[in-house]
Amino acid sequence: MLAAEKKYTDGLLQLKLDLIEAEFMQRELRIDAAQSFVTSLIGIVGQETALGKALFLFNQGLAIADIWVSLAKANATAIGPQAIALIPI
């Protein structure tokens, strides 16, 4: 019984880790797509125009958001298996 319970617990923990990874990957991909789109718009309107400058600043904000998401992902995975096991699915 103990081996089956350990196998279940390990599988549940891995499922939660995979869920965390997938959620943060989705956020990172959204930010990357937005950055690519904004960079393309900057190329179209020109960086020296008022709109181009505003888009450039927005792109910098997206870069900061990407850093925050990466930090949150690192924190979520660093809290350890004991804390993750307490998170409900």
C-alpha positions, 0 to 999 in steps of 0.5 A: 500500500505504501508504494502505491501511495508514494507512486500516486503522490509522486505522480500528483506532484509531477502533474502540478509541476507540469501545470505550473510550467505550462501556465508560465510558458503560456504567459511567456509566449503571449509576451513574446508574441506581443513584443514581436507585434509591437516591434513590427508596428515600430518598423512600419510607423518609424521609431522617430514618430510619436507613435513609434516612441510610444510603441518603443516604450510599450515594448520596454514595458513588455520586456519588464513584464517578461522579467517578472514572469520569469521571476515568478516562474522561478519562485513557483518552482523553487518553493519545493515539492512540499509546498507544491503538494499543498496546492490544490489542482 
